[in-house]
Amino acid sequence: QVQLVEAGGGLVQAGGSLRLSCAASGRTFSMYTLAWFRQAPGKEREFVAAIVWNGINRDYADSVKGRFTISVDNAKNTAYLQMNSLKPEDTAVYYCALRPGLRPFTRATTSFDYWGHGTQVTSSS
């Protein structure tokens, strides 16, 4: 069974940094796309970033371009989201998700088949 486990969330002052990790298990993921989503209280779950498992192509929401970096370590079956220059509006539960296929990129939550349980990120002003 496919499992995704997020880690690395916490409370950081505005301008600080965090690195989230997503450990994947249960399958060979070479033909999959991994994405990060986030959801704040009272808001819809929104797309943050995506990467094909081989790391060749990446996609970022405009709100995080230049501040967040998504990456994959194939040897460890783990993906990462490096979050720099955090803002209060980045505060949310962050979720890791997987879908089969490499392209084209999609930002729809319904396109992703596997989800982790999320990790809380709080950026205080």
Disulfide bonds with the S-S distance in Angstrom:
Cys22-Cys96 1.96
